[in-house]
Amino acid sequence: MVATPASLEAPTLHLDLPDPEQDDLSTLEFHARLEQAWELCDRFDLQTEIWRGRILAAVRDREKRGGEGRGAGFLQWLREREISKTRAYSLIQLAESANSLVGDGLLEETSVNNFSKRAFVETAQADPEVQQMISEAANEGQQITRKQVRRLTDEFTAATSPLLPDEIRERTQQNLLPPKAVAPLVRELARLPEPQQEDLRRVLKEEPELDRIKDVTATARWLSKAAEAGMAVRALQHESIDLEKAMQEATRLDMLGLVADVVGQAQQLEQAVLKLHTSWRRLGGLHERLWLESGSSTPYLRSLLQGLETLSGSNLRVSLGELAGGKRLRLQLVEEGADQLEAPPLQQAA
């Protein structure tokens, strides 16, 4: 059906907002009414986003069927409406999630109005069992918030995850352990290799208590953080360095958090040096170009360039400011070829 101008008229969204100048209105009631209005906007926005996703999907699919230039028409359509490709595909994913929940019979079409936008997105990303529970509640007319979705997700994860020892799952199902403490443990364990998971599960099996769960969660977080940063630090990509055994030693000495901080700081330093090198090379090139293209008739411009020589040359001098007592930092940048360095071999992925 071709839309007529009359059918394109959108319904007006009208909200009765509380008067900020109304003295006889309590602060509690004032914020409660604003929260209610905000949730209405959130649900209205959800419907809009779903339909925009369906529109974008229709444009994309049409291009796939008969368009030219392998989707160039779709990208042109996005450019004309100033929509990024990332934004477009996130809307399409939202629409596909809505179609899946409604199309599979879990959720009634009108029940979508019972979700806030963030709650709906998280429901679409949840496990099928969680989707089933949330959809049933929405179909019964309950308003679904992001907090509810997260609570149900945590409860399901803590009670069913195979990453946990049986003792933890059973105590969670018996309400002896809070799901909000167990669910983060599952997320951190999932980021570790199987041997480290097994070591931590052994600890949990021996002592399935809340304090131990918190300790193991922190340990798992430090392990994954150190491993991720260590793989990114080029100074550690050497055959003589065994990062996994180093972390085992740090764990034995209860210094894993410190090691993770050291490796993370090393990663930041390497990234900063790479950015510094790029900026230094660019400044040097621009400085040389401006010096060559300007003449002796521009004394002030030449004075500016001379002032920048402390940054564009191989020796950099940077003031640390008054808080550092006026001290200056001097760095020397020397580019060396690969044959002048003993380059460490890159670690191969297992």
N, C-alpha and C positions, 0 to 999 in steps of 0.2 A: 504494500500500500504506500502510495506517495503521500508524504506529509503535506498538509495544507498550512498556510500561515496560522490559521486558527488553532490547528492541532499542535503547533510548536509553542504555544503559549504555556510557559511553565507555571505550576501552582506557586502561589506566593507563600513564603515561609514567614509567619508572623509569630513573634515571641513576646510575652508579657514580662518584661524585665523589671526588677524592683527598682524603686527610686533611691539613688544614693543619698538624697537629701532628706529622706523620710526618717525622722528622729524616733518615731514610735515603733520602728521595725528593728528587731534585735539582729545582732551580727550573725547569730546562728541561722536565723530564718533567711536573712539576706543571702548568705552564701549557699544555703540549701536551694533557694530558687534559682540562683545563678548556675549551680551544678546541674539542676534539672534542665535548664535551657541549653547548657553546653552539651548534655547528652542527646538532646533533640537534634542539635546541629550535627553532632557526630553521626547519628543514624541517617539524617538527610544526606550528609556527605557520602556515607557508605553507598546508598542507592545510586548517587550520581557517579561515583567512581566505578561501580560495577557496570553501569550502562556505558560509560566512556570506554571501559575495557572491551565490552562487546562490540562497540563501534569500531575500535581500533583493530580488533580481531577480524572483523568483516572486511576492512580495508586491506589488511595483510593477506587474508585468504583469497581475496579477489585478485590481488597482484600475483600470488602464486599460481592462480589458475590461468590468467590471461595477460598478466602484465609483462612489460618488457624491461630489460636491464636488471633482472634478478632482484626485484624488490626496490628498485630505484624510485618507482612511483610511490611506494609506501613511505620511504624516507623523505621524499619531496612533500608528501602530505603532512608529515610530522613537522618539517621545517616551516611550512606555511602557517602552522598553528603554534609554533615555538614550543614544541614538545620534544624533550630529549628522548633518545632511543631507550635509555634505561627506564625512564618514567613510563614510556609507552608499554614496555614489556611487563613492568610491574602491574600496570592496570589490566593488561591482558591476563596475567596470572591470577589476579583477583577475580576477574570475571569467570575464568575457567574453574576456580575454586567454588564460586557460587553455583555455577552450572553443575559441578560434580556433586555438591552437597544436596542440591535440590533435585537434580536428575536421578540420583541414586535412591531417592525416596527418603533420605534421612531428615531432610528439612523441608517444611512447607514454604511455598513462595512468599506468603505473607509474613512468615516468621523471621525473615531476614531483617524486618524492621525492629526486631527485639534485640539486635546486636549493636554494640558500638563498633566503630570501624576497626579499631585495634583488636577488639575481642574476636571479630569475625576472621580477621587475617590469622590470628593465632589458632583459632579453631580449625581453619583450613590446613594448618601445618601440623596439627596434633595427630596422635595415633588414632586409628579407626575407632577403637573402643571409646576414647575420649570424645571423638566427634559424635558418636552415638548418644552418649549421656548428655552432652550439651544440646544437641539437636532436640532430644526429647523434652528437655527443660524449656527450650525456646518455643517448641510447638505447643506447650502447655500455657504459654503466655508470659513466662518469666523473662525479665530483662537481663540480658547476658552482658557482664562486664569482663574486662581483661583480667581483673583479680580472680574472678570465678574460674576462668579458663585455666589460669596458671595454677590455681589450687588443685583443680581436678587433674591437671597434667602431672603435677608433682606427686599426688596421691597414687596415680596409676603407675608412674615411673618407679616410685619407691617400693611399690608392692609387687612389681612384675619383672623388673630388669634382671636379665641373666648375668649382668656384670657384678651383681651383689652376691655374697654368700647366703645360703639358705637362712642362717640365723638372723641376718639383718632383715630379709624379706618377711620372715615370719613375725618378728617383733614389730615391724611396721604394720602388718595386717592386723595385729592385736592391739594397735594403738599405743604400743609401748615406746615407739620412736616417732618423732614428728616428721612427716613427709617433706616439709620445707627444709629440713636439715639433711635428709637422705638424698633428695633429688639432685642437689649440687654435687654430691659425691659421685653419682652416676655420670653426670656430665663431665667431670674431671677424669674419671677412670676411662671413659670412652676415648680420651685423647692420648692415652698411653699405650705402648706396645704390650703384648700379651704377658711377657715375663714380669714386667713391673706391675701389671694388674694382679697377677697371681701372688706376688709378694705382699701387696697391700691387702688382698682378700684374706691371706693367711693371718695377718694382724687383726683384721676385723672379726674373723671367725673365733679367734682366741678371746677377744674382748669386744662383744657387740654392744657397746655402750655409747651414749651420746657424745661424751667427751672424746672418746677414741675416734668416732666418726668425724668430728670436727678436725682432729689432728690429721687423720688420713686424708681428708679433703684438702687441707692446706699443703700436705706433702705432695699429693698428686698435682696440685696446681703449680707448685714450685718445680716439680720434675718436668712437666710439659713446657713451662715457661723457659726453663734453662735449656731444654732440648731444642726448642724452636729457635731461640736466640743463638745457641751454639752452632746450629746448622747454617745460620746466616752470617756468622762472624768469619771472615776470610782468614784471620790470623789463626784460627783453630782448625782450619782445613789442612791438617798435616798428618801424615801417616803415624807419627810418633805420639799423637794425642788420642786418647781413648776417652771420649766425653762420658760415655755410659759408666765406665769404671770410676771415673773421677766423681761422678754424682753418687755412686754407691759409697765411696769413701766419705763424701760430704754428709750423706744420710747417716752413716755410722757415727760421725762426730756431731750430729745435730747442727750442721752448718749449711744445709741445703738452700735455705732462703738467702744466705749471704752469697753463695755461689751463683744463684739465679740472678741476684742483683749485679754481681760483677760481670757476668756474661751479658746481661741486658745492657749495662752501661757501655761495655765494649762495643756492642752492636750499634748503639747510638753514636759513639765516637767515630766508628768507621763511616757511618752514614754522613756524619757532619763533615768528615774530611773529604769525602767524595763530593759533597755539595760545595765545600770550600774550593776544591780544585776546579770544578766547573765554573764557578763564579770568577775565580782568579784568571782562568784562561780567557773567559769572555771579556773581562775588564781589560786585560792586557791587549787583546786584539782591538777593542774599541779605542783604547788610549793611543795605540800606535797609529790607527787610522786617522784619528782627530789631529794628532800631532803633524802627520804628513800633509793633511789637506788644509790645515791652517797655516798662516804665514807669520812673518815677523811683525806684520802690521796689527797683530792681535795680542798685545802684551798681557792683557788681563786673562785671555783664554789660555795663553801659555803659562801664566802663573797658576791657574786652576789645575792644569795638567801636571805641573811640577809638584803641586801639593798632593796629587794622587799617586805620585811615584812611590810613596811609602806603602801602597797597597798593590800596585800593578807590577812591581819588580819581583825578583826571586826572593828578596828579603822583605817580609811584611812586618810592619810595626804598627800596632794597634793600641791605643790608650785604653786602659781598664777603667778610667773614670775616677772621679774624686773619691768615691767610696773605697777605692783600692789605694788611696794615698797618691794618686797621680801616676802610678806605675804603668809601664808600657810592656806589652807582650811582643816579643820578636820571634817570628817563625821564618824558617827557610824552606822553600819549596823547590825540590830538585826532582825533575822528571828523569827516570831511568828506564832504559829499555828492558824488556823481559829477559834478555841474555845477560844483563848485569845483575840480576837478582836470582836468588835460589828459590824459584817459585814452588810452593808446596803443591803436591798433587791434590786435585779435588776429590772429595769422597764420593764414591759411587753409591747411588741409592740401592738399598737392599732389595 
